[in-house]
Amino acid sequence: MKLKLLVPLMIAIGIGLGLAYAWLISPVKFTDASPAQVITEYRHIWLIMAAEAYAQDGNWSRTQARINSLNNPNVPQTITQLFDQHNAPGPNPIARAVALLADRYNVRTAAMLVYLATPIVPPAPIVPPAPTITPRPQIVSSPTPTLIPVLPSPAPTLIPTYQIVSQNSVCRSNSIKPQIQVTLQDVNGFGVPGKEVWILWDAGADRFVTGLKPEIDPGYGDFDMSIDQTYSVAIDKPTTVVVTGLRADECNNGHLTWQLTLKPFAP
């Protein structure tokens, strides 16, 4: 009987001694954690948030303090890896922000130059309209005016500034998406990155920027075609059409892909 009472008593004494040690003798001390102490994924998120904040406010000293809190000795390399990761799906605001941050560290790849060559245009401020003051009517006698006919000015004709260097069609198998592949060159025949290429069809329009695949050509860009559409290609503006009538027609076990090389007219 005494043994049955002794066991619970010893357990209670052990619990009490453990709580006393944890709360009174050696309590846990909490300290502030820094971004450098979190896992790699969260440090990358912190770096991207710093890049987005810098793209918005341009405050470099504040951005530098945020990045220094990571205690990362290889910041340029990390920024390059994050840019390649977020730029892979195509142009997007996160990749632009990381490219701007990389520029501060003198890191500039061909893909980054596409964003750096296209500055962000801030929205125009909204100016409230001035109050309308209705003047009191006055009766003033005046001579009969002489009516001079004004002929309407003709609408300006938009002339494309680019010409076709080559236009080839290639038959690609059904397992590969048919494309419009455009290479833009300067007057000397070198690829030009950062140029807008517009793709137009009856139901709408889309665009891409050259230079996102520098391993092919600095002036290269492509667009996936639908089989039932007819496309046109314009440079810089959707109104300056250079090529028309492009279709992904059927060929031997596949559909046509169009390869275009364009360059500006020589001055």
PATIVEX-782370 format. One record per residue (C-alpha): x, y, z; residue number from 1; residue in one letter. Coordinates in Angstrom, 2 decimals. Layout:
BEGIN
{xx = X yy = Y zz = Z resi = NUM resn = a}
...
This chain:
BEGIN
{xx = 0.00 yy = 0.00 zz = 0.00 resi = 1 resn = m}
{xx = 2.85 yy = 2.35 zz = 0.90 resi = 2 resn = k}
{xx = 4.56 yy = 1.57 zz = -2.42 resi = 3 resn = l}
{xx = 1.44 yy = 2.66 zz = -4.35 resi = 4 resn = k}
{xx = 1.49 yy = 6.04 zz = -2.63 resi = 5 resn = l}
{xx = 5.24 yy = 6.51 zz = -2.99 resi = 6 resn = l}
{xx = 5.31 yy = 6.28 zz = -6.82 resi = 7 resn = v}
{xx = 2.83 yy = 9.16 zz = -7.50 resi = 8 resn = p}
{xx = 4.60 yy = 11.24 zz = -4.85 resi = 9 resn = l}
{xx = 7.97 yy = 10.80 zz = -6.58 resi = 10 resn = m}
{xx = 6.44 yy = 11.69 zz = -9.96 resi = 11 resn = i}
{xx = 4.91 yy = 14.87 zz = -8.53 resi = 12 resn = a}
{xx = 8.22 yy = 15.86 zz = -6.91 resi = 13 resn = i}
{xx = 10.05 yy = 15.29 zz = -10.25 resi = 14 resn = g}
{xx = 7.60 yy = 17.43 zz = -12.18 resi = 15 resn = i}
{xx = 7.86 yy = 20.19 zz = -9.59 resi = 16 resn = g}
{xx = 11.67 yy = 20.20 zz = -9.67 resi = 17 resn = l}
{xx = 11.64 yy = 20.28 zz = -13.48 resi = 18 resn = g}
{xx = 9.25 yy = 23.27 zz = -13.60 resi = 19 resn = l}
{xx = 11.26 yy = 25.11 zz = -10.96 resi = 20 resn = a}
{xx = 14.47 yy = 24.64 zz = -12.95 resi = 21 resn = y}
{xx = 12.87 yy = 25.72 zz = -16.24 resi = 22 resn = a}
{xx = 11.04 yy = 28.77 zz = -14.84 resi = 23 resn = w}
{xx = 13.32 yy = 30.03 zz = -12.05 resi = 24 resn = l}
{xx = 16.85 yy = 28.64 zz = -12.30 resi = 25 resn = i}
{xx = 17.47 yy = 28.56 zz = -16.08 resi = 26 resn = s}
{xx = 14.54 yy = 30.10 zz = -17.98 resi = 27 resn = p}
{xx = 14.58 yy = 30.30 zz = -21.81 resi = 28 resn = v}
{xx = 15.81 yy = 33.65 zz = -23.10 resi = 29 resn = k}
{xx = 14.26 yy = 34.88 zz = -26.36 resi = 30 resn = f}
{xx = 16.28 yy = 37.16 zz = -28.67 resi = 31 resn = t}
{xx = 15.34 yy = 38.99 zz = -31.86 resi = 32 resn = d}
{xx = 15.97 yy = 36.95 zz = -35.04 resi = 33 resn = a}
{xx = 17.39 yy = 38.50 zz = -38.20 resi = 34 resn = s}
{xx = 16.63 yy = 37.59 zz = -41.86 resi = 35 resn = p}
{xx = 20.05 yy = 35.91 zz = -42.03 resi = 36 resn = a}
{xx = 18.83 yy = 33.21 zz = -39.62 resi = 37 resn = q}
{xx = 15.88 yy = 31.96 zz = -41.69 resi = 38 resn = v}
{xx = 16.00 yy = 29.19 zz = -44.30 resi = 39 resn = i}
{xx = 17.24 yy = 29.87 zz = -47.85 resi = 40 resn = t}
{xx = 13.75 yy = 30.07 zz = -49.35 resi = 41 resn = e}
{xx = 12.72 yy = 32.87 zz = -46.98 resi = 42 resn = y}
{xx = 16.02 yy = 34.73 zz = -47.54 resi = 43 resn = r}
{xx = 15.28 yy = 34.70 zz = -51.28 resi = 44 resn = h}
{xx = 11.76 yy = 36.02 zz = -50.62 resi = 45 resn = i}
{xx = 13.27 yy = 38.79 zz = -48.47 resi = 46 resn = w}
{xx = 15.64 yy = 39.73 zz = -51.33 resi = 47 resn = l}
{xx = 12.78 yy = 39.84 zz = -53.87 resi = 48 resn = i}
{xx = 10.70 yy = 42.03 zz = -51.54 resi = 49 resn = m}
{xx = 13.66 yy = 44.39 zz = -51.18 resi = 50 resn = a}
{xx = 13.98 yy = 44.53 zz = -55.00 resi = 51 resn = a}
{xx = 10.27 yy = 45.31 zz = -55.45 resi = 52 resn = e}
{xx = 10.42 yy = 48.06 zz = -52.80 resi = 53 resn = a}
{xx = 13.46 yy = 49.59 zz = -54.53 resi = 54 resn = y}
{xx = 11.66 yy = 49.50 zz = -57.90 resi = 55 resn = a}
{xx = 8.79 yy = 51.44 zz = -56.30 resi = 56 resn = q}
{xx = 10.53 yy = 54.10 zz = -54.16 resi = 57 resn = d}
{xx = 14.16 yy = 54.13 zz = -55.47 resi = 58 resn = g}
{xx = 15.49 yy = 54.41 zz = -51.90 resi = 59 resn = n}
{xx = 18.89 yy = 52.73 zz = -52.29 resi = 60 resn = w}
{xx = 20.17 yy = 53.30 zz = -48.72 resi = 61 resn = s}
{xx = 17.11 yy = 51.59 zz = -47.25 resi = 62 resn = r}
{xx = 17.35 yy = 48.76 zz = -49.80 resi = 63 resn = t}
{xx = 21.05 yy = 48.27 zz = -49.07 resi = 64 resn = q}
{xx = 20.36 yy = 48.02 zz = -45.33 resi = 65 resn = a}
{xx = 17.73 yy = 45.35 zz = -45.98 resi = 66 resn = r}
{xx = 20.11 yy = 43.33 zz = -48.14 resi = 67 resn = i}
{xx = 23.02 yy = 43.70 zz = -45.71 resi = 68 resn = n}
{xx = 20.86 yy = 42.17 zz = -42.96 resi = 69 resn = s}
{xx = 21.05 yy = 38.86 zz = -44.88 resi = 70 resn = l}
{xx = 24.84 yy = 38.63 zz = -44.29 resi = 71 resn = n}
{xx = 25.16 yy = 37.13 zz = -47.78 resi = 72 resn = n}
{xx = 28.72 yy = 37.42 zz = -49.18 resi = 73 resn = p}
{xx = 27.52 yy = 36.44 zz = -52.70 resi = 74 resn = n}
{xx = 24.64 yy = 38.87 zz = -53.26 resi = 75 resn = v}
{xx = 25.32 yy = 39.43 zz = -57.02 resi = 76 resn = p}
{xx = 25.34 yy = 35.67 zz = -57.68 resi = 77 resn = q}
{xx = 22.13 yy = 35.18 zz = -55.70 resi = 78 resn = t}
{xx = 20.42 yy = 38.06 zz = -57.56 resi = 79 resn = i}
{xx = 21.43 yy = 36.54 zz = -60.93 resi = 80 resn = t}
{xx = 19.98 yy = 33.16 zz = -59.93 resi = 81 resn = q}
{xx = 16.71 yy = 34.75 zz = -58.78 resi = 82 resn = l}
{xx = 16.45 yy = 36.77 zz = -62.00 resi = 83 resn = f}
{xx = 16.92 yy = 33.69 zz = -64.21 resi = 84 resn = d}
{xx = 14.31 yy = 31.82 zz = -62.13 resi = 85 resn = q}
{xx = 11.63 yy = 34.52 zz = -62.35 resi = 86 resn = h}
{xx = 12.41 yy = 35.55 zz = -65.95 resi = 87 resn = n}
{xx = 12.06 yy = 31.99 zz = -67.29 resi = 88 resn = a}
{xx = 8.23 yy = 32.17 zz = -67.83 resi = 89 resn = p}
{xx = 8.58 yy = 35.47 zz = -69.74 resi = 90 resn = g}
{xx = 8.57 yy = 39.22 zz = -69.00 resi = 91 resn = p}
{xx = 7.05 yy = 40.06 zz = -65.60 resi = 92 resn = n}
{xx = 7.29 yy = 42.78 zz = -62.90 resi = 93 resn = p}
{xx = 9.31 yy = 40.64 zz = -60.46 resi = 94 resn = i}
{xx = 12.03 yy = 39.97 zz = -63.05 resi = 95 resn = a}
{xx = 12.13 yy = 43.70 zz = -63.86 resi = 96 resn = r}
{xx = 12.58 yy = 44.59 zz = -60.15 resi = 97 resn = a}
{xx = 15.38 yy = 42.04 zz = -59.73 resi = 98 resn = v}
{xx = 17.07 yy = 43.34 zz = -62.91 resi = 99 resn = a}
{xx = 17.03 yy = 46.90 zz = -61.51 resi = 100 resn = l}
{xx = 18.56 yy = 45.62 zz = -58.27 resi = 101 resn = l}
{xx = 21.22 yy = 43.68 zz = -60.18 resi = 102 resn = a}
{xx = 22.15 yy = 46.86 zz = -62.05 resi = 103 resn = d}
{xx = 23.10 yy = 48.50 zz = -58.74 resi = 104 resn = r}
{xx = 25.58 yy = 45.64 zz = -58.22 resi = 105 resn = y}
{xx = 26.95 yy = 46.08 zz = -61.79 resi = 106 resn = n}
{xx = 25.44 yy = 42.74 zz = -62.86 resi = 107 resn = v}
{xx = 23.97 yy = 42.98 zz = -66.38 resi = 108 resn = r}
{xx = 23.15 yy = 39.96 zz = -68.50 resi = 109 resn = t}
{xx = 21.61 yy = 40.16 zz = -71.98 resi = 110 resn = a}
{xx = 18.18 yy = 39.25 zz = -70.59 resi = 111 resn = a}
{xx = 18.48 yy = 41.94 zz = -67.89 resi = 112 resn = m}
{xx = 19.33 yy = 44.58 zz = -70.51 resi = 113 resn = l}
{xx = 15.87 yy = 44.07 zz = -72.02 resi = 114 resn = v}
{xx = 14.32 yy = 45.42 zz = -68.81 resi = 115 resn = y}
{xx = 16.98 yy = 48.06 zz = -68.24 resi = 116 resn = l}
{xx = 16.52 yy = 49.40 zz = -71.80 resi = 117 resn = a}
{xx = 12.75 yy = 49.80 zz = -71.21 resi = 118 resn = t}
{xx = 12.27 yy = 52.29 zz = -68.35 resi = 119 resn = p}
{xx = 9.19 yy = 52.25 zz = -66.17 resi = 120 resn = i}
{xx = 6.95 yy = 55.20 zz = -67.00 resi = 121 resn = v}
{xx = 5.16 yy = 56.46 zz = -63.86 resi = 122 resn = p}
{xx = 1.46 yy = 57.21 zz = -64.21 resi = 123 resn = p}
{xx = 0.59 yy = 60.81 zz = -64.87 resi = 124 resn = a}
{xx = -0.76 yy = 62.64 zz = -61.81 resi = 125 resn = p}
{xx = -4.49 yy = 63.14 zz = -61.69 resi = 126 resn = i}
{xx = -5.28 yy = 66.86 zz = -61.84 resi = 127 resn = v}
{xx = -8.80 yy = 67.80 zz = -60.75 resi = 128 resn = p}
{xx = -10.66 yy = 69.83 zz = -63.35 resi = 129 resn = p}
{xx = -10.84 yy = 73.58 zz = -62.81 resi = 130 resn = a}
{xx = -14.24 yy = 74.89 zz = -61.75 resi = 131 resn = p}
{xx = -16.38 yy = 76.08 zz = -64.61 resi = 132 resn = t}
{xx = -17.42 yy = 79.73 zz = -64.39 resi = 133 resn = i}
{xx = -20.41 yy = 80.62 zz = -66.51 resi = 134 resn = t}
{xx = -20.11 yy = 84.26 zz = -67.66 resi = 135 resn = p}
{xx = -23.12 yy = 86.51 zz = -67.64 resi = 136 resn = r}
{xx = -24.61 yy = 86.88 zz = -71.11 resi = 137 resn = p}
{xx = -23.78 yy = 90.10 zz = -72.91 resi = 138 resn = q}
{xx = -25.34 yy = 91.48 zz = -76.04 resi = 139 resn = i}
{xx = -22.64 yy = 92.76 zz = -78.37 resi = 140 resn = v}
{xx = -23.30 yy = 93.85 zz = -81.91 resi = 141 resn = s}
{xx = -20.71 yy = 92.69 zz = -84.41 resi = 142 resn = s}
{xx = -20.41 yy = 92.65 zz = -88.18 resi = 143 resn = p}
{xx = -21.40 yy = 89.54 zz = -90.08 resi = 144 resn = t}
{xx = -18.35 yy = 87.25 zz = -90.17 resi = 145 resn = p}
{xx = -16.87 yy = 86.07 zz = -93.44 resi = 146 resn = t}
{xx = -17.01 yy = 82.30 zz = -93.75 resi = 147 resn = l}
{xx = -13.77 yy = 80.75 zz = -95.08 resi = 148 resn = i}
{xx = -14.07 yy = 77.05 zz = -95.94 resi = 149 resn = p}
{xx = -11.47 yy = 74.83 zz = -94.26 resi = 150 resn = v}
{xx = -10.53 yy = 71.66 zz = -96.08 resi = 151 resn = l}
{xx = -9.93 yy = 68.61 zz = -93.87 resi = 152 resn = p}
{xx = -6.33 yy = 67.46 zz = -93.62 resi = 153 resn = s}
{xx = -5.70 yy = 63.97 zz = -94.94 resi = 154 resn = p}
{xx = -4.94 yy = 61.32 zz = -92.31 resi = 155 resn = a}
{xx = -1.22 yy = 60.53 zz = -92.13 resi = 156 resn = p}
{xx = -0.15 yy = 57.21 zz = -93.63 resi = 157 resn = t}
{xx = 1.98 yy = 55.12 zz = -91.27 resi = 158 resn = l}
{xx = 4.94 yy = 53.74 zz = -93.19 resi = 159 resn = i}
{xx = 6.73 yy = 50.73 zz = -91.70 resi = 160 resn = p}
{xx = 10.30 yy = 51.52 zz = -90.71 resi = 161 resn = t}
{xx = 11.42 yy = 47.89 zz = -91.10 resi = 162 resn = y}
{xx = 11.97 yy = 45.77 zz = -94.20 resi = 163 resn = q}
{xx = 12.08 yy = 42.01 zz = -94.72 resi = 164 resn = i}
{xx = 15.58 yy = 40.55 zz = -95.03 resi = 165 resn = v}
{xx = 14.37 yy = 36.94 zz = -95.22 resi = 166 resn = s}
{xx = 11.06 yy = 35.09 zz = -94.81 resi = 167 resn = q}
{xx = 11.18 yy = 31.30 zz = -94.69 resi = 168 resn = n}
{xx = 8.68 yy = 28.60 zz = -93.72 resi = 169 resn = s}
{xx = 9.81 yy = 25.40 zz = -91.99 resi = 170 resn = v}
{xx = 7.72 yy = 22.26 zz = -91.55 resi = 171 resn = c}
{xx = 7.70 yy = 21.15 zz = -87.90 resi = 172 resn = r}
{xx = 6.14 yy = 17.94 zz = -86.58 resi = 173 resn = s}
{xx = 2.79 yy = 17.95 zz = -84.81 resi = 174 resn = n}
{xx = 4.57 yy = 17.40 zz = -81.49 resi = 175 resn = s}
{xx = 6.10 yy = 20.90 zz = -81.73 resi = 176 resn = i}
{xx = 3.98 yy = 24.06 zz = -81.56 resi = 177 resn = k}
{xx = 4.11 yy = 26.10 zz = -84.81 resi = 178 resn = p}
{xx = 5.64 yy = 29.53 zz = -84.25 resi = 179 resn = q}
{xx = 6.40 yy = 32.92 zz = -85.72 resi = 180 resn = i}
{xx = 10.14 yy = 33.38 zz = -85.09 resi = 181 resn = q}
{xx = 11.37 yy = 36.95 zz = -85.54 resi = 182 resn = v}
{xx = 14.97 yy = 38.19 zz = -85.54 resi = 183 resn = t}
{xx = 15.39 yy = 42.00 zz = -85.53 resi = 184 resn = l}
{xx = 18.66 yy = 43.45 zz = -86.77 resi = 185 resn = q}
{xx = 20.15 yy = 46.91 zz = -86.95 resi = 186 resn = d}
{xx = 21.35 yy = 48.42 zz = -90.24 resi = 187 resn = v}
{xx = 24.67 yy = 46.59 zz = -89.79 resi = 188 resn = n}
{xx = 23.02 yy = 43.19 zz = -89.37 resi = 189 resn = g}
{xx = 23.49 yy = 42.81 zz = -85.59 resi = 190 resn = f}
{xx = 20.63 yy = 41.55 zz = -83.37 resi = 191 resn = g}
{xx = 18.73 yy = 44.24 zz = -81.44 resi = 192 resn = v}
{xx = 17.32 yy = 43.31 zz = -77.98 resi = 193 resn = p}
{xx = 14.54 yy = 45.14 zz = -76.19 resi = 194 resn = g}
{xx = 12.30 yy = 45.82 zz = -79.22 resi = 195 resn = k}
{xx = 8.53 yy = 45.24 zz = -79.13 resi = 196 resn = e}
{xx = 7.16 yy = 42.89 zz = -81.80 resi = 197 resn = v}
{xx = 3.37 yy = 42.89 zz = -82.25 resi = 198 resn = w}
{xx = 1.47 yy = 39.83 zz = -83.50 resi = 199 resn = i}
{xx = -1.97 yy = 40.69 zz = -84.90 resi = 200 resn = l}
{xx = -4.92 yy = 38.50 zz = -85.95 resi = 201 resn = w}
{xx = -8.64 yy = 38.97 zz = -86.49 resi = 202 resn = d}
{xx = -9.63 yy = 38.23 zz = -82.90 resi = 203 resn = a}
{xx = -6.95 yy = 40.27 zz = -81.14 resi = 204 resn = g}
{xx = -3.27 yy = 41.05 zz = -80.71 resi = 205 resn = a}
{xx = -0.29 yy = 40.17 zz = -78.54 resi = 206 resn = d}
{xx = 3.34 yy = 41.23 zz = -78.30 resi = 207 resn = r}
{xx = 6.75 yy = 40.06 zz = -77.10 resi = 208 resn = f}
{xx = 10.16 yy = 41.63 zz = -76.55 resi = 209 resn = v}
{xx = 13.30 yy = 40.55 zz = -78.38 resi = 210 resn = t}
{xx = 16.39 yy = 39.49 zz = -76.46 resi = 211 resn = g}
{xx = 14.87 yy = 37.01 zz = -73.99 resi = 212 resn = l}
{xx = 16.69 yy = 34.11 zz = -75.68 resi = 213 resn = k}
{xx = 20.20 yy = 35.49 zz = -76.27 resi = 214 resn = p}
{xx = 21.57 yy = 31.98 zz = -76.79 resi = 215 resn = e}
{xx = 19.74 yy = 32.01 zz = -80.16 resi = 216 resn = i}
{xx = 20.29 yy = 35.68 zz = -81.11 resi = 217 resn = d}
{xx = 20.18 yy = 38.99 zz = -79.16 resi = 218 resn = p}
{xx = 17.40 yy = 40.17 zz = -81.47 resi = 219 resn = g}
{xx = 15.36 yy = 36.94 zz = -81.39 resi = 220 resn = y}
{xx = 11.79 yy = 36.40 zz = -80.15 resi = 221 resn = g}
{xx = 8.98 yy = 33.97 zz = -80.94 resi = 222 resn = d}
{xx = 5.21 yy = 33.51 zz = -80.69 resi = 223 resn = f}
{xx = 3.13 yy = 30.29 zz = -80.65 resi = 224 resn = d}
{xx = 0.60 yy = 30.17 zz = -83.50 resi = 225 resn = m}
{xx = -2.91 yy = 28.73 zz = -83.57 resi = 226 resn = s}
{xx = -3.73 yy = 26.60 zz = -86.59 resi = 227 resn = i}
{xx = -6.96 yy = 28.44 zz = -87.52 resi = 228 resn = d}
{xx = -5.62 yy = 32.04 zz = -87.52 resi = 229 resn = q}
{xx = -3.94 yy = 34.36 zz = -90.05 resi = 230 resn = t}
{xx = -1.28 yy = 36.59 zz = -88.52 resi = 231 resn = y}
{xx = 0.49 yy = 39.86 zz = -89.25 resi = 232 resn = s}
{xx = 3.71 yy = 41.20 zz = -87.70 resi = 233 resn = v}
{xx = 4.37 yy = 44.82 zz = -86.71 resi = 234 resn = a}
{xx = 7.36 yy = 46.44 zz = -84.99 resi = 235 resn = i}
{xx = 7.15 yy = 48.96 zz = -82.11 resi = 236 resn = d}
{xx = 3.46 yy = 49.73 zz = -82.79 resi = 237 resn = k}
{xx = 0.53 yy = 47.56 zz = -83.89 resi = 238 resn = p}
{xx = -0.11 yy = 50.06 zz = -86.71 resi = 239 resn = t}
{xx = 3.29 yy = 49.63 zz = -88.43 resi = 240 resn = t}
{xx = 2.70 yy = 46.24 zz = -90.05 resi = 241 resn = v}
{xx = 5.65 yy = 44.72 zz = -91.89 resi = 242 resn = v}
{xx = 4.51 yy = 41.14 zz = -92.71 resi = 243 resn = v}
{xx = 0.99 yy = 39.77 zz = -93.34 resi = 244 resn = t}
{xx = -0.71 yy = 36.51 zz = -94.24 resi = 245 resn = g}
{xx = 1.20 yy = 34.13 zz = -91.97 resi = 246 resn = l}
{xx = -0.63 yy = 30.83 zz = -91.31 resi = 247 resn = r}
{xx = 0.33 yy = 27.54 zz = -89.67 resi = 248 resn = a}
{xx = -0.73 yy = 25.52 zz = -92.74 resi = 249 resn = d}
{xx = -0.40 yy = 21.75 zz = -92.77 resi = 250 resn = e}
{xx = 2.75 yy = 20.17 zz = -94.23 resi = 251 resn = c}
{xx = 4.31 yy = 16.70 zz = -94.07 resi = 252 resn = n}
{xx = 3.16 yy = 15.32 zz = -90.68 resi = 253 resn = n}
{xx = 3.11 yy = 18.78 zz = -89.16 resi = 254 resn = g}
{xx = 2.48 yy = 22.52 zz = -89.59 resi = 255 resn = h}
{xx = 4.47 yy = 25.48 zz = -90.88 resi = 256 resn = l}
{xx = 6.67 yy = 27.64 zz = -88.67 resi = 257 resn = t}
{xx = 7.64 yy = 31.06 zz = -90.08 resi = 258 resn = w}
{xx = 11.16 yy = 32.44 zz = -89.66 resi = 259 resn = q}
{xx = 11.47 yy = 36.19 zz = -90.28 resi = 260 resn = l}
{xx = 14.55 yy = 38.40 zz = -90.31 resi = 261 resn = t}
{xx = 13.79 yy = 42.16 zz = -90.32 resi = 262 resn = l}
{xx = 15.96 yy = 45.24 zz = -90.30 resi = 263 resn = k}
{xx = 15.28 yy = 48.99 zz = -90.59 resi = 264 resn = p}
{xx = 15.40 yy = 50.79 zz = -93.91 resi = 265 resn = f}
{xx = 18.83 yy = 52.29 zz = -94.51 resi = 266 resn = a}
{xx = 18.77 yy = 56.08 zz = -94.07 resi = 267 resn = p}
